Amino acid sequence: MEKRIIYQNRNGGVSVIIPADCSLTIEQIAAKDVPTGSPYKIVNVADIPVDRTERDLWDFDELVKGK
């Protein structure tokens, strides 16, 4: 699957869900796995930074805007 689910976690950081290849749609996976009330976005893999060394500095709003 070439999509990922990102959401803003309780600590203000960004969490990434990598969906398993299953019978659920990505929307169903988001509904099931994203904590209630957390903003989320379904994005292309290419929209997520490759360099994870500063992942704790990622900003949900910036990732959603595609920066």
Distance bins in CASP14 RR format, pairs under 12 A and 6 or more apart:
PFRMAT RR
TARGET T0000
AUTHOR 0000-0000-0000
RMODE 2
METHOD distances of the structure
MODEL  1
1 17 0 0 0 0 0 1 0 0 0 0 0
1 18 0 0 0 0 1 0 0 0 0 0 0
1 19 1 0 1 0 0 0 0 0 0 0 0
1 20 0 0 0 0 1 0 0 0 0 0 0
1 21 1 0 0 1 0 0 0 0 0 0 0
1 22 0 0 0 0 1 0 0 0 0 0 0
1 24 0 0 0 0 0 1 0 0 0 0 0
1 25 0 0 0 0 0 1 0 0 0 0 0
1 26 1 0 0 1 0 0 0 0 0 0 0
1 29 0 0 0 0 1 0 0 0 0 0 0
1 42 0 0 0 0 0 1 0 0 0 0 0
1 43 0 0 0 0 0 1 0 0 0 0 0
1 44 0 0 0 0 0 1 0 0 0 0 0
1 45 0 0 0 0 1 0 0 0 0 0 0
2 18 0 0 0 0 0 1 0 0 0 0 0
2 19 0 0 0 0 0 1 0 0 0 0 0
2 21 0 0 0 0 0 1 0 0 0 0 0
2 26 0 0 0 0 0 1 0 0 0 0 0
2 42 0 0 0 0 0 1 0 0 0 0 0
2 43 0 0 0 0 1 0 0 0 0 0 0
2 44 1 0 0 1 0 0 0 0 0 0 0
2 45 1 0 1 0 0 0 0 0 0 0 0
2 46 0 0 0 0 1 0 0 0 0 0 0
2 47 0 0 0 0 0 1 0 0 0 0 0
2 48 0 0 0 0 0 1 0 0 0 0 0
3 16 0 0 0 0 0 1 0 0 0 0 0
3 17 0 0 0 0 1 0 0 0 0 0 0
3 18 0 0 0 0 1 0 0 0 0 0 0
3 19 1 0 0 1 0 0 0 0 0 0 0
3 21 0 0 0 0 0 1 0 0 0 0 0
3 25 0 0 0 0 0 1 0 0 0 0 0
3 26 1 0 1 0 0 0 0 0 0 0 0
3 27 0 0 0 0 0 1 0 0 0 0 0
3 29 0 0 0 0 1 0 0 0 0 0 0
3 30 0 0 0 0 1 0 0 0 0 0 0
3 40 0 0 0 0 0 1 0 0 0 0 0
3 41 0 0 0 0 0 1 0 0 0 0 0
3 42 1 0 1 0 0 0 0 0 0 0 0
3 43 1 0 0 1 0 0 0 0 0 0 0
3 44 1 0 0 1 0 0 0 0 0 0 0
3 45 1 0 0 1 0 0 0 0 0 0 0
3 46 0 0 0 0 0 1 0 0 0 0 0
3 47 0 0 0 0 1 0 0 0 0 0 0
3 48 0 0 0 0 0 1 0 0 0 0 0
4 14 0 0 0 0 0 1 0 0 0 0 0
4 15 0 0 0 0 0 1 0 0 0 0 0
4 16 1 0 1 0 0 0 0 0 0 0 0
4 17 1 0 0 1 0 0 0 0 0 0 0
4 18 1 0 0 1 0 0 0 0 0 0 0
4 19 1 0 0 1 0 0 0 0 0 0 0
4 26 0 0 0 0 1 0 0 0 0 0 0
4 29 0 0 0 0 0 1 0 0 0 0 0
4 30 0 0 0 0 0 1 0 0 0 0 0
4 33 0 0 0 0 0 1 0 0 0 0 0
4 34 0 0 0 0 0 1 0 0 0 0 0
4 40 0 0 0 0 0 1 0 0 0 0 0
4 41 0 0 0 0 1 0 0 0 0 0 0
4 42 1 0 0 1 0 0 0 0 0 0 0
4 43 1 0 1 0 0 0 0 0 0 0 0
4 44 1 0 0 1 0 0 0 0 0 0 0
4 45 1 0 1 0 0 0 0 0 0 0 0
4 46 0 0 0 0 1 0 0 0 0 0 0
4 47 1 0 0 1 0 0 0 0 0 0 0
4 48 1 0 1 0 0 0 0 0 0 0 0
4 49 0 0 0 0 0 1 0 0 0 0 0
4 63 0 0 0 0 0 1 0 0 0 0 0
5 14 0 0 0 0 0 1 0 0 0 0 0
5 15 0 0 0 0 1 0 0 0 0 0 0
5 16 1 0 0 1 0 0 0 0 0 0 0
5 17 1 0 1 0 0 0 0 0 0 0 0
5 18 0 0 0 0 1 0 0 0 0 0 0
5 19 1 0 0 1 0 0 0 0 0 0 0
5 20 0 0 0 0 0 1 0 0 0 0 0
5 24 0 0 0 0 0 1 0 0 0 0 0
5 25 0 0 0 0 0 1 0 0 0 0 0
5 26 1 0 0 1 0 0 0 0 0 0 0
5 27 0 0 0 0 1 0 0 0 0 0 0
5 28 0 0 0 0 0 1 0 0 0 0 0
5 29 1 0 0 1 0 0 0 0 0 0 0
5 30 1 0 1 0 0 0 0 0 0 0 0
5 31 0 0 0 0 0 1 0 0 0 0 0
5 32 0 0 0 0 0 1 0 0 0 0 0
5 33 1 0 0 1 0 0 0 0 0 0 0
5 34 1 0 0 1 0 0 0 0 0 0 0
5 35 0 0 0 0 0 1 0 0 0 0 0
5 38 0 0 0 0 0 1 0 0 0 0 0
5 39 0 0 0 0 0 1 0 0 0 0 0
5 40 1 0 1 0 0 0 0 0 0 0 0
5 41 1 0 0 1 0 0 0 0 0 0 0
5 42 1 0 1 0 0 0 0 0 0 0 0
5 43 1 0 0 1 0 0 0 0 0 0 0
5 44 0 0 0 0 0 1 0 0 0 0 0
5 45 0 0 0 0 0 1 0 0 0 0 0
5 47 0 0 0 0 0 1 0 0 0 0 0
5 48 0 0 0 0 0 1 0 0 0 0 0
5 60 0 0 0 0 0 1 0 0 0 0 0
5 63 0 0 0 0 0 1 0 0 0 0 0
5 64 0 0 0 0 0 1 0 0 0 0 0
6 13 0 0 0 0 1 0 0 0 0 0 0
6 14 1 0 1 0 0 0 0 0 0 0 0
6 15 1 0 0 1 0 0 0 0 0 0 0
6 16 1 0 1 0 0 0 0 0 0 0 0
6 17 1 0 0 1 0 0 0 0 0 0 0
6 18 0 0 0 0 0 1 0 0 0 0 0
6 19 0 0 0 0 0 1 0 0 0 0 0
6 26 0 0 0 0 0 1 0 0 0 0 0
6 30 0 0 0 0 1 0 0 0 0 0 0
6 33 0 0 0 0 0 1 0 0 0 0 0
6 34 0 0 0 0 1 0 0 0 0 0 0
6 38 0 0 0 0 0 1 0 0 0 0 0
6 39 0 0 0 0 1 0 0 0 0 0 0
6 40 1 0 0 1 0 0 0 0 0 0 0
6 41 1 0 1 0 0 0 0 0 0 0 0
6 42 0 0 0 0 1 0 0 0 0 0 0
6 43 1 0 1 0 0 0 0 0 0 0 0
6 44 0 0 0 0 0 1 0 0 0 0 0
6 45 0 0 0 0 0 1 0 0 0 0 0
6 47 0 0 0 0 1 0 0 0 0 0 0
6 48 1 0 0 1 0 0 0 0 0 0 0
6 49 0 0 0 0 0 1 0 0 0 0 0
6 55 0 0 0 0 0 1 0 0 0 0 0
6 58 0 0 0 0 1 0 0 0 0 0 0
6 59 0 0 0 0 0 1 0 0 0 0 0
6 60 1 0 0 1 0 0 0 0 0 0 0
6 61 0 0 0 0 0 1 0 0 0 0 0
6 62 0 0 0 0 0 1 0 0 0 0 0
6 63 1 0 1 0 0 0 0 0 0 0 0
6 64 1 0 0 1 0 0 0 0 0 0 0
6 65 0 0 0 0 0 1 0 0 0 0 0
6 66 0 0 0 0 0 1 0 0 0 0 0
7 13 0 0 0 0 1 0 0 0 0 0 0
7 14 1 0 0 1 0 0 0 0 0 0 0
7 15 1 0 1 0 0 0 0 0 0 0 0
7 16 0 0 0 0 1 0 0 0 0 0 0
7 17 1 0 0 1 0 0 0 0 0 0 0
7 29 0 0 0 0 0 1 0 0 0 0 0
7 30 0 0 0 0 1 0 0 0 0 0 0
7 31 0 0 0 0 0 1 0 0 0 0 0
7 33 0 0 0 0 1 0 0 0 0 0 0
7 34 1 0 1 0 0 0 0 0 0 0 0
7 35 1 0 0 1 0 0 0 0 0 0 0
7 36 0 0 0 0 0 1 0 0 0 0 0
7 37 0 0 0 0 1 0 0 0 0 0 0
7 38 1 0 1 0 0 0 0 0 0 0 0
7 39 1 0 0 1 0 0 0 0 0 0 0
7 40 1 1 0 0 0 0 0 0 0 0 0
7 41 1 0 0 1 0 0 0 0 0 0 0
7 42 0 0 0 0 0 1 0 0 0 0 0
7 43 0 0 0 0 0 1 0 0 0 0 0
7 58 0 0 0 0 0 1 0 0 0 0 0
7 60 1 0 0 1 0 0 0 0 0 0 0
7 63 0 0 0 0 0 1 0 0 0 0 0
7 64 0 0 0 0 0 1 0 0 0 0 0
8 14 1 0 0 1 0 0 0 0 0 0 0
8 15 1 0 0 1 0 0 0 0 0 0 0
8 16 0 0 0 0 0 1 0 0 0 0 0
8 34 0 0 0 0 1 0 0 0 0 0 0
8 35 0 0 0 0 1 0 0 0 0 0 0
8 37 0 0 0 0 1 0 0 0 0 0 0
8 38 1 0 1 0 0 0 0 0 0 0 0
8 39 1 0 1 0 0 0 0 0 0 0 0
8 40 1 0 0 1 0 0 0 0 0 0 0
8 41 0 0 0 0 1 0 0 0 0 0 0
8 58 0 0 0 0 0 1 0 0 0 0 0
8 59 0 0 0 0 1 0 0 0 0 0 0
8 60 1 0 1 0 0 0 0 0 0 0 0
8 61 0 0 0 0 1 0 0 0 0 0 0
8 62 0 0 0 0 0 1 0 0 0 0 0
8 63 0 0 0 0 1 0 0 0 0 0 0
8 64 0 0 0 0 1 0 0 0 0 0 0
9 15 1 0 1 0 0 0 0 0 0 0 0
9 16 0 0 0 0 0 1 0 0 0 0 0
9 17 0 0 0 0 0 1 0 0 0 0 0
9 34 0 0 0 0 1 0 0 0 0 0 0
9 35 1 0 0 1 0 0 0 0 0 0 0
9 37 0 0 0 0 0 1 0 0 0 0 0
9 38 1 0 0 1 0 0 0 0 0 0 0
9 39 0 0 0 0 0 1 0 0 0 0 0
9 40 0 0 0 0 0 1 0 0 0 0 0
9 55 0 0 0 0 0 1 0 0 0 0 0
9 56 0 0 0 0 0 1 0 0 0 0 0
9 58 0 0 0 0 0 1 0 0 0 0 0
9 60 0 0 0 0 1 0 0 0 0 0 0
10 35 1 0 0 1 0 0 0 0 0 0 0
10 36 0 0 0 0 0 1 0 0 0 0 0
10 37 0 0 0 0 0 1 0 0 0 0 0
10 38 1 0 0 1 0 0 0 0 0 0 0
11 35 0 0 0 0 0 1 0 0 0 0 0
11 38 0 0 0 0 0 1 0 0 0 0 0
11 56 0 0 0 0 1 0 0 0 0 0 0
11 58 0 0 0 0 0 1 0 0 0 0 0
11 60 0 0 0 0 0 1 0 0 0 0 0
12 38 0 0 0 0 1 0 0 0 0 0 0
12 39 0 0 0 0 0 1 0 0 0 0 0
12 56 0 0 0 0 1 0 0 0 0 0 0
12 57 0 0 0 0 0 1 0 0 0 0 0
12 58 0 0 0 0 1 0 0 0 0 0 0
12 59 0 0 0 0 1 0 0 0 0 0 0
12 60 1 0 0 1 0 0 0 0 0 0 0
12 61 0 0 0 0 0 1 0 0 0 0 0
13 38 0 0 0 0 0 1 0 0 0 0 0
13 39 0 0 0 0 0 1 0 0 0 0 0
13 54 0 0 0 0 0 1 0 0 0 0 0
13 55 0 0 0 0 1 0 0 0 0 0 0
13 56 1 0 0 1 0 0 0 0 0 0 0
13 57 0 0 0 0 1 0 0 0 0 0 0
13 58 1 0 0 1 0 0 0 0 0 0 0
13 59 1 0 0 1 0 0 0 0 0 0 0
13 60 1 0 0 1 0 0 0 0 0 0 0
13 61 0 0 0 0 0 1 0 0 0 0 0
13 62 0 0 0 0 0 1 0 0 0 0 0
13 63 0 0 0 0 0 1 0 0 0 0 0
14 38 0 0 0 0 0 1 0 0 0 0 0
14 39 0 0 0 0 0 1 0 0 0 0 0
14 40 0 0 0 0 0 1 0 0 0 0 0
14 41 0 0 0 0 1 0 0 0 0 0 0
14 43 0 0 0 0 0 1 0 0 0 0 0
14 47 0 0 0 0 0 1 0 0 0 0 0
14 48 0 0 0 0 1 0 0 0 0 0 0
14 49 0 0 0 0 1 0 0 0 0 0 0
14 52 0 0 0 0 0 1 0 0 0 0 0
14 54 0 0 0 0 0 1 0 0 0 0 0
14 55 1 0 0 1 0 0 0 0 0 0 0
14 56 0 0 0 0 1 0 0 0 0 0 0
14 57 0 0 0 0 1 0 0 0 0 0 0
14 58 1 0 1 0 0 0 0 0 0 0 0
14 59 1 0 0 1 0 0 0 0 0 0 0
14 60 1 0 1 0 0 0 0 0 0 0 0
14 61 0 0 0 0 1 0 0 0 0 0 0
14 62 0 0 0 0 1 0 0 0 0 0 0
14 63 1 0 0 1 0 0 0 0 0 0 0
14 64 0 0 0 0 1 0 0 0 0 0 0
15 30 0 0 0 0 0 1 0 0 0 0 0
15 33 0 0 0 0 1 0 0 0 0 0 0
15 34 0 0 0 0 1 0 0 0 0 0 0
15 35 0 0 0 0 1 0 0 0 0 0 0
15 38 0 0 0 0 1 0 0 0 0 0 0
15 39 0 0 0 0 0 1 0 0 0 0 0
15 40 0 0 0 0 1 0 0 0 0 0 0
15 41 0 0 0 0 0 1 0 0 0 0 0
15 48 0 0 0 0 0 1 0 0 0 0 0
15 55 0 0 0 0 1 0 0 0 0 0 0
15 56 0 0 0 0 0 1 0 0 0 0 0
15 58 0 0 0 0 1 0 0 0 0 0 0
15 60 0 0 0 0 1 0 0 0 0 0 0
15 63 0 0 0 0 0 1 0 0 0 0 0
16 30 0 0 0 0 0 1 0 0 0 0 0
16 33 0 0 0 0 0 1 0 0 0 0 0
16 34 0 0 0 0 0 1 0 0 0 0 0
16 40 0 0 0 0 0 1 0 0 0 0 0
16 41 0 0 0 0 0 1 0 0 0 0 0
16 42 0 0 0 0 0 1 0 0 0 0 0
16 43 0 0 0 0 1 0 0 0 0 0 0
16 45 0 0 0 0 1 0 0 0 0 0 0
16 47 0 0 0 0 0 1 0 0 0 0 0
16 48 1 0 0 1 0 0 0 0 0 0 0
16 49 0 0 0 0 0 1 0 0 0 0 0
16 52 0 0 0 0 1 0 0 0 0 0 0
16 55 0 0 0 0 1 0 0 0 0 0 0
16 58 0 0 0 0 1 0 0 0 0 0 0
16 60 0 0 0 0 0 1 0 0 0 0 0
16 63 0 0 0 0 1 0 0 0 0 0 0
17 24 0 0 0 0 0 1 0 0 0 0 0
17 26 0 0 0 0 1 0 0 0 0 0 0
17 29 1 0 0 1 0 0 0 0 0 0 0
17 30 1 0 0 1 0 0 0 0 0 0 0
17 31 0 0 0 0 0 1 0 0 0 0 0
17 32 0 0 0 0 1 0 0 0 0 0 0
17 33 1 0 1 0 0 0 0 0 0 0 0
17 34 1 0 0 1 0 0 0 0 0 0 0
17 35 0 0 0 0 0 1 0 0 0 0 0
17 38 0 0 0 0 0 1 0 0 0 0 0
17 40 0 0 0 0 1 0 0 0 0 0 0
17 41 0 0 0 0 0 1 0 0 0 0 0
17 42 0 0 0 0 1 0 0 0 0 0 0
17 43 0 0 0 0 0 1 0 0 0 0 0
17 48 0 0 0 0 0 1 0 0 0 0 0
18 26 0 0 0 0 0 1 0 0 0 0 0
18 29 0 0 0 0 1 0 0 0 0 0 0
18 33 0 0 0 0 0 1 0 0 0 0 0
18 43 0 0 0 0 0 1 0 0 0 0 0
18 45 0 0 0 0 1 0 0 0 0 0 0
18 48 0 0 0 0 1 0 0 0 0 0 0
19 25 0 0 0 0 1 0 0 0 0 0 0
19 26 1 0 1 0 0 0 0 0 0 0 0
19 27 0 0 0 0 0 1 0 0 0 0 0
19 28 0 0 0 0 1 0 0 0 0 0 0
19 29 1 0 1 0 0 0 0 0 0 0 0
19 30 0 0 0 0 1 0 0 0 0 0 0
19 32 0 0 0 0 0 1 0 0 0 0 0
19 33 0 0 0 0 1 0 0 0 0 0 0
19 34 0 0 0 0 0 1 0 0 0 0 0
19 42 0 0 0 0 1 0 0 0 0 0 0
19 43 0 0 0 0 0 1 0 0 0 0 0
19 45 0 0 0 0 0 1 0 0 0 0 0
20 26 0 0 0 0 0 1 0 0 0 0 0
20 28 0 0 0 0 0 1 0 0 0 0 0
20 29 0 0 0 0 1 0 0 0 0 0 0
20 32 0 0 0 0 0 1 0 0 0 0 0
20 33 0 0 0 0 0 1 0 0 0 0 0
21 29 0 0 0 0 0 1 0 0 0 0 0
22 28 0 0 0 0 1 0 0 0 0 0 0
22 29 1 0 0 1 0 0 0 0 0 0 0
22 32 0 0 0 0 0 1 0 0 0 0 0
22 33 0 0 0 0 0 1 0 0 0 0 0
23 29 0 0 0 0 0 1 0 0 0 0 0
24 30 0 0 0 0 1 0 0 0 0 0 0
24 31 0 0 0 0 1 0 0 0 0 0 0
24 32 1 0 0 1 0 0 0 0 0 0 0
24 33 0 0 0 0 1 0 0 0 0 0 0
25 31 0 0 0 0 1 0 0 0 0 0 0
25 32 0 0 0 0 0 1 0 0 0 0 0
25 42 0 0 0 0 0 1 0 0 0 0 0
26 32 0 0 0 0 0 1 0 0 0 0 0
26 33 0 0 0 0 0 1 0 0 0 0 0
26 34 0 0 0 0 0 1 0 0 0 0 0
26 40 0 0 0 0 0 1 0 0 0 0 0
26 41 0 0 0 0 0 1 0 0 0 0 0
26 42 1 0 1 0 0 0 0 0 0 0 0
26 43 0 0 0 0 0 1 0 0 0 0 0
26 44 0 0 0 0 0 1 0 0 0 0 0
27 33 0 0 0 0 0 1 0 0 0 0 0
27 34 0 0 0 0 0 1 0 0 0 0 0
27 40 0 0 0 0 0 1 0 0 0 0 0
27 41 0 0 0 0 0 1 0 0 0 0 0
27 42 1 0 0 1 0 0 0 0 0 0 0
28 34 0 0 0 0 0 1 0 0 0 0 0
28 42 0 0 0 0 0 1 0 0 0 0 0
29 40 0 0 0 0 0 1 0 0 0 0 0
29 42 0 0 0 0 1 0 0 0 0 0 0
30 36 0 0 0 0 0 1 0 0 0 0 0
30 37 0 0 0 0 0 1 0 0 0 0 0
30 38 0 0 0 0 1 0 0 0 0 0 0
30 39 0 0 0 0 0 1 0 0 0 0 0
30 40 1 0 1 0 0 0 0 0 0 0 0
30 41 0 0 0 0 1 0 0 0 0 0 0
30 42 1 0 0 1 0 0 0 0 0 0 0
30 43 0 0 0 0 0 1 0 0 0 0 0
31 37 0 0 0 0 0 1 0 0 0 0 0
31 38 0 0 0 0 0 1 0 0 0 0 0
31 40 0 0 0 0 1 0 0 0 0 0 0
31 42 0 0 0 0 0 1 0 0 0 0 0
32 40 0 0 0 0 0 1 0 0 0 0 0
33 40 0 0 0 0 1 0 0 0 0 0 0
33 42 0 0 0 0 0 1 0 0 0 0 0
34 40 1 0 1 0 0 0 0 0 0 0 0
34 41 0 0 0 0 1 0 0 0 0 0 0
34 42 0 0 0 0 0 1 0 0 0 0 0
38 60 0 0 0 0 1 0 0 0 0 0 0
39 60 1 0 0 1 0 0 0 0 0 0 0
39 61 0 0 0 0 1 0 0 0 0 0 0
39 63 0 0 0 0 0 1 0 0 0 0 0
39 64 0 0 0 0 1 0 0 0 0 0 0
40 60 0 0 0 0 1 0 0 0 0 0 0
40 63 0 0 0 0 0 1 0 0 0 0 0
40 64 0 0 0 0 1 0 0 0 0 0 0
41 47 0 0 0 0 1 0 0 0 0 0 0
41 48 0 0 0 0 0 1 0 0 0 0 0
41 60 0 0 0 0 1 0 0 0 0 0 0
41 61 0 0 0 0 1 0 0 0 0 0 0
41 62 0 0 0 0 0 1 0 0 0 0 0
41 63 1 0 0 1 0 0 0 0 0 0 0
41 64 1 0 1 0 0 0 0 0 0 0 0
41 65 0 0 0 0 1 0 0 0 0 0 0
41 66 0 0 0 0 1 0 0 0 0 0 0
42 48 0 0 0 0 0 1 0 0 0 0 0
42 63 0 0 0 0 0 1 0 0 0 0 0
42 64 0 0 0 0 0 1 0 0 0 0 0
43 49 0 0 0 0 0 1 0 0 0 0 0
43 60 0 0 0 0 0 1 0 0 0 0 0
43 62 0 0 0 0 0 1 0 0 0 0 0
43 63 1 0 0 1 0 0 0 0 0 0 0
43 64 1 0 0 1 0 0 0 0 0 0 0
43 65 0 0 0 0 0 1 0 0 0 0 0
43 66 1 0 0 1 0 0 0 0 0 0 0
43 67 0 0 0 0 0 1 0 0 0 0 0
44 63 0 0 0 0 0 1 0 0 0 0 0
44 66 0 0 0 0 1 0 0 0 0 0 0
46 63 0 0 0 0 0 1 0 0 0 0 0
46 66 0 0 0 0 1 0 0 0 0 0 0
47 58 0 0 0 0 0 1 0 0 0 0 0
47 62 0 0 0 0 0 1 0 0 0 0 0
47 63 1 0 0 1 0 0 0 0 0 0 0
47 64 0 0 0 0 1 0 0 0 0 0 0
47 65 0 0 0 0 1 0 0 0 0 0 0
47 66 1 0 1 0 0 0 0 0 0 0 0
47 67 0 0 0 0 1 0 0 0 0 0 0
48 55 0 0 0 0 1 0 0 0 0 0 0
48 58 0 0 0 0 1 0 0 0 0 0 0
48 60 0 0 0 0 0 1 0 0 0 0 0
48 62 0 0 0 0 0 1 0 0 0 0 0
48 63 1 0 0 1 0 0 0 0 0 0 0
48 64 0 0 0 0 0 1 0 0 0 0 0
48 66 0 0 0 0 1 0 0 0 0 0 0
48 67 0 0 0 0 0 1 0 0 0 0 0
49 55 1 0 0 1 0 0 0 0 0 0 0
49 57 0 0 0 0 1 0 0 0 0 0 0
49 58 1 0 0 1 0 0 0 0 0 0 0
49 59 0 0 0 0 0 1 0 0 0 0 0
49 62 0 0 0 0 1 0 0 0 0 0 0
49 63 0 0 0 0 1 0 0 0 0 0 0
49 66 0 0 0 0 0 1 0 0 0 0 0
49 67 0 0 0 0 1 0 0 0 0 0 0
51 57 0 0 0 0 0 1 0 0 0 0 0
51 58 0 0 0 0 0 1 0 0 0 0 0
52 58 0 0 0 0 1 0 0 0 0 0 0
55 63 0 0 0 0 0 1 0 0 0 0 0
57 63 0 0 0 0 0 1 0 0 0 0 0
58 64 0 0 0 0 0 1 0 0 0 0 0
58 66 0 0 0 0 0 1 0 0 0 0 0
58 67 0 0 0 0 0 1 0 0 0 0 0
59 65 0 0 0 0 1 0 0 0 0 0 0
59 66 0 0 0 0 0 1 0 0 0 0 0
59 67 0 0 0 0 1 0 0 0 0 0 0
60 66 0 0 0 0 0 1 0 0 0 0 0
60 67 0 0 0 0 0 1 0 0 0 0 0
61 67 0 0 0 0 1 0 0 0 0 0 0
END
